[in-house]
Amino acid sequence: MDYRREIDGLRALAVLPVILFHAGFETFSGGFVGVDVFFVISGYLITTIIVAELKQGKFSIVNFYERRARRILPALFFVMLVCFPFAWFWLLPSDMKYFSKSLVAV
């Protein structure tokens, strides 16, 4: 599949209600709809890639998950690393306990 610029635009639009919801705008109390739209678009893109690889006879579930990990894990670890010092200074001990448990669970 060729790169489609309009899909990036749709994903950006899907993220806006989520950001505005978390910013406290009551008008966007249904920000979760943006998450749903984002996941549908991502699912479409992933399915398109899988179907194309299946047609070419080169699909591998191991390679599929390896690509997902290479794409997602660096950002995940970066966010965890950045959040930890802020949590250490700002959270109460009981909240820090929950935060630490969530980091381990991730």
matplotlib code that plots the C-alpha trace (Angstrom):
import matplotlib.pyplot as plt

x = [0.0, 1.3, 1.6, -1.7, -1.4, -5.2, -5.1, -2.6, -5.0, -7.9, -5.8, -4.8, -8.5, -9.4, -6.8, -8.1, -11.3, -9.2, -6.8, -9.6, -11.4, -8.2, -7.7, -11.1, -13.4, -16.8, -18.0, -15.7, -16.9, -17.1, -13.4, -13.3, -15.0, -11.7, -9.9, -12.4, -11.9, -8.1, -8.2, -10.5, -8.1, -5.0, -6.8, -7.5, -3.9, -2.6, -5.1, -4.1, -0.4, -1.2, -3.4, -0.7, 2.0, -0.3, -0.9, 2.9, 3.4, 5.8, 3.6, 5.2, 3.4, 6.9, 7.9, 4.5, 4.9, 8.5, 7.6, 4.9, 7.3, 10.0, 7.4, 5.6, 8.1, 10.6, 7.9, 6.5, 9.8, 10.5, 7.2, 7.8, 11.3, 10.0, 7.0, 8.9, 10.9, 7.8, 5.9, 8.7, 8.6, 4.8, 2.9, 2.1, 3.6, 0.3, -0.2, 3.5, 2.8, -0.1, 2.0, 4.9, 2.5, 1.1, 4.7, 5.5, 2.2, 3.0]
y = [0.0, 3.4, 6.1, 7.9, 11.4, 11.8, 8.9, 10.7, 13.7, 11.6, 10.1, 13.7, 14.7, 11.6, 12.6, 16.1, 15.3, 13.1, 16.0, 18.5, 16.1, 15.7, 19.5, 19.8, 21.1, 19.8, 20.0, 17.1, 14.8, 12.0, 12.1, 8.3, 8.4, 9.8, 6.8, 4.5, 6.2, 6.2, 2.4, 1.7, 3.6, 1.8, -1.5, -0.7, 0.1, -3.0, -5.2, -3.8, -4.5, -8.1, -8.8, -7.4, -9.6, -12.7, -12.1, -11.9, -15.0, -13.3, -12.8, -13.9, -13.5, -13.2, -10.4, -8.7, -8.6, -7.6, -4.6, -3.6, -3.8, -1.8, 0.9, 1.0, 0.0, 2.9, 5.5, 3.5, 3.3, 7.0, 8.0, 5.8, 7.2, 10.8, 10.3, 8.5, 11.6, 13.7, 11.1, 10.7, 14.4, 15.1, 12.0, 11.1, 7.8, 5.9, 7.3, 6.5, 2.9, 2.7, 4.5, 2.0, -0.9, 0.4, 0.8, -2.8, -4.0, -2.1]
z = [0.0, -0.9, 1.7, 2.0, 3.5, 4.1, 6.6, 8.7, 8.6, 9.8, 12.6, 13.7, 13.6, 15.7, 18.4, 18.7, 20.7, 23.1, 23.7, 24.2, 26.6, 28.7, 28.6, 30.4, 27.7, 28.7, 25.0, 24.3, 27.1, 24.5, 23.7, 23.7, 20.3, 18.9, 20.4, 18.7, 15.3, 15.7, 16.4, 13.4, 11.1, 12.6, 12.2, 8.5, 7.9, 9.7, 7.9, 4.5, 5.2, 6.3, 3.3, 0.9, 2.6, 2.4, -1.3, -1.8, 0.3, 2.7, 5.8, 9.1, 12.5, 14.2, 11.8, 12.3, 16.1, 15.8, 13.6, 16.1, 19.0, 17.2, 16.6, 20.0, 22.6, 22.2, 22.7, 25.6, 27.4, 26.7, 28.3, 31.3, 31.8, 31.5, 33.8, 36.6, 37.9, 37.9, 39.8, 42.3, 43.2, 42.9, 44.0, 47.6, 48.7, 48.3, 44.8, 43.9, 44.9, 42.4, 39.8, 40.3, 40.1, 36.8, 35.4, 36.3, 34.7, 31.5]

ax = plt.figure().add_subplot(projection="3d")
ax.plot(x, y, z, "-o")
ax.set_aspect("equal")
plt.show()
